[in-house]
Amino acid sequence: MFPCTVFQQGRRTMISTSFPYAFLARQVVAESVEKGGDPANTTNRPLMTDHVKNINSYVRQNRADYILPPVTLNARQLPALHLPRGNFKNRLGFMVVGDDVRFYVTDGQHRITAIRGHGSGRSAIPGLVDLEQGFEDDSLAVLIVVEEDLKRIHQDFADAAQTKQIPASLLAVYNTREPVNGVLADLVDRTRFFRGRVDATSKTLPKASQAVFLLNQVRQFVKELLFADYALSEDSVARQSSRLLADPRARDELVADAVALVEALSEHMDPWREICALPTSGGPANQVADFRQQYVNMTATGLVIIGRVAYEIRKSADLDWRKDTYRRLATEIDWRRSGSLWAGTILSPDGKISTQRGPVREAADRVKHQLGLLAAA
């Protein structure tokens, strides 16, 4: 017996409640279509085991403070409901479910499968319902739609999928479990060039924006400092950063060195030096958009190149040498788009800046060579 709220959406009855994990594992059915099969005759898309594994691992690793959003289930027939009489639009009551009753997944099969477990042998994903894991008292919120028409169930799944992805820059602010994002927050807060000048909400940077970079572009810069690869997959970033930054001292060292790098560039490199003297808003701040058209180091690709070169510099344990080389990176490299280093690498004949790995690597190697960090080929 489950306490519930019964209400209407359109002409259909909806039931809102929560089910314990053991109940979900036992009495909720996810009819997944086999790859290459006919989706018209099943209620769910093919199961993606990597997605199930990610959900399962996330919950286990964050046992004390995880969150799983509600799932949408389908009841082919109206369950036994005990409700007060009256013409209330929303009614509180109880739903009685027998052992033979089954609910079907409309949206959320990967969450249900992560709770139940999947597969066998070495590739098996253990279920959260294992008592030794301590999830026996946890429950998941569910919305039950009373619907027997399979086509309408398919439409419910499509309607439930009408969500908009969070921009990468905003996700970098919110996802504080990721060690790289903690470094990112400190770097932005502690540097003159980034503080108050980074756009953390947009997906792309408008041409006339007064911001210097998107937060996600600064995050790519941090990935370069750590891994020398701005395009490293998020799974690899999470795995490697948790290892490299597990020690607070290692994290603090990275933040301190990244701040030293950005401050050195802000003091000596054009146009960062000029931008630091500008207000973060108002008419004078519109100069940022002009600088973006003139300088490589005002583009995401330029920022990645700086991070790639700094990764090489950070290999030295000599902090004074690092500081001096950061200054040389600011003063000895011509960061204007007309500079000779960029033609034939990241800069196309029509003036567009490439973001592909090959041209970025070649341009970074040219900078390293000019600074004496890389021998001539």
C-alpha positions in Angstrom: 0.0 0.0 0.0 1.4 3.3 -1.1 0.3 6.9 -0.2 -0.3 8.8 -3.4 -1.6 11.9 -5.2 -4.2 11.3 -8.0 -4.7 14.1 -10.5 -5.5 14.8 -14.1 -3.4 15.9 -17.1 -5.6 16.4 -20.1 -8.1 13.6 -20.0 -5.9 11.0 -18.4 -5.4 9.9 -14.8 -2.0 10.4 -13.2 -0.7 8.9 -10.0 2.3 10.3 -8.1 4.1 8.3 -5.4 7.4 6.7 -4.6 8.5 3.1 -4.8 11.3 1.4 -2.8 14.2 0.1 -4.8 13.3 -3.6 -4.1 9.7 -3.0 -5.3 11.0 -1.3 -8.5 13.4 -4.2 -9.2 10.6 -6.8 -8.7 7.5 -5.3 -10.3 8.6 -2.7 -12.9 9.2 -4.0 -16.4 11.4 -2.3 -19.0 10.6 -3.7 -22.4 13.7 -2.7 -24.4 13.8 -3.3 -28.1 16.7 -5.4 -29.3 19.2 -3.7 -31.6 17.9 -4.2 -35.1 14.5 -5.1 -33.8 11.1 -3.4 -34.2 10.6 -0.6 -31.7 7.0 -0.3 -32.6 6.2 -3.4 -30.6 8.1 -2.5 -27.4 7.8 0.4 -25.0 11.5 1.3 -24.7 14.5 2.1 -26.9 17.6 -0.2 -26.9 19.3 -0.4 -23.5 22.6 1.4 -23.4 24.7 -0.6 -20.9 27.4 2.1 -20.6 24.6 4.6 -19.4 23.3 2.0 -16.9 26.9 1.6 -15.6 27.4 5.3 -15.3 24.2 5.8 -13.3 25.0 2.8 -11.1 28.6 4.0 -10.4 27.4 7.6 -9.7 25.0 6.4 -7.0 27.4 4.0 -5.4 30.2 6.6 -5.3 28.0 9.3 -3.9 26.0 7.2 -1.4 25.3 10.0 1.1 24.1 12.8 -1.3 23.1 11.4 -4.7 19.9 12.3 -6.6 18.0 10.3 -9.1 15.1 12.1 -10.9 11.6 10.6 -11.0 10.7 8.0 -13.6 7.5 7.8 -15.6 5.7 4.4 -15.5 2.7 3.1 -17.3 -0.2 1.2 -15.9 -2.2 -0.7 -18.5 -5.2 -0.7 -16.1 -6.2 1.6 -13.2 -4.6 0.3 -9.9 -6.7 -0.2 -6.8 -7.1 3.3 -5.4 -8.7 4.3 -2.1 -9.6 8.0 -2.3 -11.9 10.4 -0.4 -15.2 11.2 -2.2 -15.6 14.6 -3.8 -14.9 16.7 -6.8 -11.3 17.7 -5.8 -8.9 18.3 -8.6 -6.1 16.7 -6.6 -6.9 13.9 -4.2 -4.7 12.2 -1.6 -5.2 8.6 -1.0 -3.7 5.1 -1.1 -2.8 2.8 -3.9 -2.9 -0.9 -3.2 -0.7 -3.1 -5.4 -0.8 -6.9 -5.4 2.3 -9.1 -6.0 1.0 -9.9 -9.5 0.7 -6.2 -10.6 3.3 -5.0 -13.1 4.2 -1.5 -14.2 5.9 -0.7 -17.4 8.6 1.9 -18.0 7.7 4.9 -20.2 10.8 7.0 -19.3 13.7 6.0 -17.1 14.6 2.4 -18.0 18.3 3.1 -17.4 17.6 4.3 -13.9 15.5 1.2 -13.2 18.1 -1.1 -14.7 20.8 0.5 -12.6 18.7 -0.2 -9.5 17.9 -3.8 -10.5 21.4 -4.7 -12.0 22.2 -6.0 -15.4 24.1 -8.8 -17.1 26.2 -11.6 -15.7 29.8 -12.7 -15.3 32.7 -10.2 -15.4 30.6 -7.6 -17.3 27.7 -7.7 -14.8 26.5 -4.4 -13.3 25.5 -5.2 -9.7 22.1 -3.9 -8.6 21.6 -1.2 -6.0 19.1 -3.5 -4.3 21.9 -5.6 -2.9 21.4 -5.3 0.9 25.1 -5.1 1.6 25.2 -1.8 -0.3 22.9 -0.1 2.1 20.2 1.0 -0.4 17.4 -1.1 1.0 15.7 2.0 2.6 16.0 4.2 -0.5 13.1 5.0 -2.9 12.5 6.6 -6.2 9.7 9.1 -7.1 7.5 7.8 -9.9 4.7 9.3 -12.0 2.2 6.6 -13.2 0.2 7.2 -16.3 -2.8 5.1 -16.8 -2.6 4.2 -20.5 -3.1 1.0 -22.5 -2.6 2.3 -26.0 1.0 1.4 -27.1 1.2 4.2 -29.6 0.2 6.7 -26.9 2.9 5.2 -24.6 5.5 5.8 -27.4 4.3 9.4 -27.7 4.6 9.8 -23.9 8.2 8.8 -24.2 8.9 11.2 -27.0 7.1 14.0 -25.1 9.1 13.3 -21.9 12.4 13.5 -23.9 11.8 17.2 -24.9 14.5 18.5 -22.6 17.3 21.0 -23.4 20.8 20.1 -22.6 22.6 22.3 -20.0 25.3 24.5 -21.7 28.8 23.1 -21.0 29.8 26.3 -19.3 26.9 26.2 -16.9 27.5 22.6 -16.2 31.0 23.4 -15.2 29.6 25.7 -12.5 27.1 23.3 -11.2 29.0 20.0 -11.3 31.2 20.5 -8.3 31.9 16.8 -7.9 34.3 17.1 -10.8 37.8 18.1 -9.4 38.6 20.0 -12.6 35.7 22.3 -12.0 36.9 23.2 -8.5 40.2 24.2 -10.0 38.4 26.2 -12.6 36.3 28.1 -10.1 39.5 29.1 -8.1 41.3 30.1 -11.3 38.5 32.4 -12.4 38.0 34.0 -9.0 41.7 34.6 -8.3 42.9 36.2 -11.6 42.4 39.7 -12.9 41.9 38.7 -16.5 39.2 36.1 -15.9 37.4 37.5 -12.8 34.1 39.1 -13.9 34.9 38.6 -17.6 33.9 35.0 -18.2 30.5 34.0 -19.5 29.2 31.0 -17.5 25.7 30.7 -19.0 26.0 30.8 -22.8 26.6 28.0 -25.2 28.5 30.2 -27.7 30.1 33.5 -27.2 28.3 36.3 -29.1 30.5 38.3 -31.5 29.9 41.5 -29.6 30.2 40.0 -26.1 32.2 41.9 -23.5 33.3 38.5 -22.0 36.7 37.3 -22.8 35.8 33.6 -22.9 33.1 31.1 -22.1 33.7 29.2 -18.9 33.9 26.0 -20.8 36.7 27.4 -22.9 38.6 28.2 -19.7 37.9 24.6 -18.7 39.5 23.4 -21.9 42.5 25.5 -20.9 42.6 23.7 -17.5 42.4 20.4 -19.2 45.4 21.3 -21.3 47.3 22.2 -18.1 46.5 18.8 -16.6 46.4 16.4 -19.6 47.7 18.4 -22.7 44.4 17.4 -24.4 41.5 19.8 -24.4 39.3 17.2 -26.2 39.8 14.5 -23.6 36.5 12.6 -23.0 34.6 13.5 -19.8 34.9 9.9 -18.5 38.7 10.1 -18.8 38.7 13.6 -17.3 36.8 12.4 -14.2 39.0 9.3 -13.9 42.3 10.9 -14.3 41.6 14.1 -12.4 40.4 12.1 -9.4 43.8 10.5 -9.4 45.9 13.5 -10.1 44.0 15.9 -7.8 43.1 13.5 -5.0 45.8 15.0 -2.8 44.8 18.6 -1.7 48.4 19.6 -2.1 48.5 18.6 -5.7 45.3 20.5 -6.3 46.6 23.6 -4.6 49.8 23.4 -6.5 48.0 23.3 -9.8 45.8 26.3 -8.9 48.8 28.3 -7.7 50.7 27.6 -10.9 47.7 28.3 -13.1 47.1 31.6 -11.3 50.8 32.5 -11.7 50.6 31.8 -15.4 47.5 33.8 -16.0 48.8 36.7 -13.9 52.1 36.7 -15.8 50.3 36.8 -19.1 48.0 39.6 -17.8 50.9 41.7 -16.9 53.0 41.3 -20.0 50.9 40.0 -23.0 48.8 42.0 -25.4 45.9 42.5 -25.4 45.3 40.8 -22.0 47.3 43.6 -20.4 45.0 46.2 -21.9 41.9 44.3 -21.0 42.8 44.1 -17.4 42.8 47.9 -17.3 39.3 48.0 -18.7 36.1 47.9 -16.6 34.1 44.6 -16.9 31.1 46.4 -18.4 30.1 49.6 -20.0 31.3 51.3 -23.2 35.0 50.8 -22.8 34.5 47.0 -22.3 33.3 46.8 -25.9 37.0 46.9 -26.9 37.1 43.2 -26.0 35.1 42.3 -29.1 37.6 44.3 -31.3 40.6 42.5 -29.7 38.9 39.1 -30.4 39.1 39.9 -34.1 42.8 40.9 -34.0 44.5 38.4 -31.7 44.8 34.6 -31.6 45.1 34.5 -27.8 41.5 35.9 -27.6 40.1 32.7 -29.2 39.4 29.4 -27.7 42.1 27.8 -29.9 44.7 30.4 -28.7 43.8 29.7 -25.1 44.3 25.9 -25.7 47.7 26.6 -27.3 48.7 28.6 -24.2 47.6 25.7 -22.0 49.5 23.1 -24.2 52.7 25.1 -24.0 52.3 25.7 -20.3 51.9 21.9 -19.8 55.4 21.6 -21.2 56.8 24.4 -19.0 55.2 22.9 -15.9 57.4 19.8 -16.3 60.2 21.8 -14.7 60.5 21.8 -10.9 62.3 25.2 -11.1 59.6 27.7 -10.1 61.8 30.7 -11.1 62.4 29.3 -14.5 58.7 28.6 -14.9 57.9 32.2 -14.0 60.5 33.6 -16.5 59.2 31.3 -19.3 55.6 32.3 -18.7 56.8 35.9 -19.2 58.6 34.9 -22.4 55.4 33.2 -23.6 53.7 36.6 -23.2 56.4 38.8 -24.7 58.3 36.7 -27.3 55.3 35.3 -29.2 53.4 37.4 -31.7 49.8 36.7 -30.8 48.4 38.9 -33.5 46.5 37.0 -36.2 49.0 38.3 -38.7 51.8 36.6 -36.8 53.9 34.1 -38.8 53.3 31.2 -36.4 49.7 30.8 -37.2 49.6 30.8 -41.1 49.5 27.2 -42.3 48.6 25.8 -38.9 45.4 27.1 -37.2 44.8 30.1 -39.5 43.1 29.4 -42.8 43.6 31.7 -45.9 40.1 33.2 -45.3 41.1 34.2 -41.7 39.2 31.5 -39.8 40.7 29.8 -36.8 40.8 26.0 -36.7 39.8 24.0 -33.6 41.0 20.6 -34.8 43.6 18.7 -32.9 46.2 18.5 -35.7 46.5 22.3 -36.5 46.4 23.0 -32.7 49.3 20.6 -32.1 51.4 22.0 -34.9 50.8 25.6 -33.8 51.7 24.7 -30.2 54.9 23.0 -31.4 55.9 26.1 -33.2 55.5 28.2 -30.1 57.5 25.6 -28.1 60.3 25.7 -30.6 60.4 29.5 -30.6 60.7 29.4 -26.8 63.4 26.7 -26.9 61.2 24.0 -25.4 61.2 21.8 -28.4 64.1 21.0 -30.8 63.6 21.7 -34.5 62.2 18.8 -36.5 
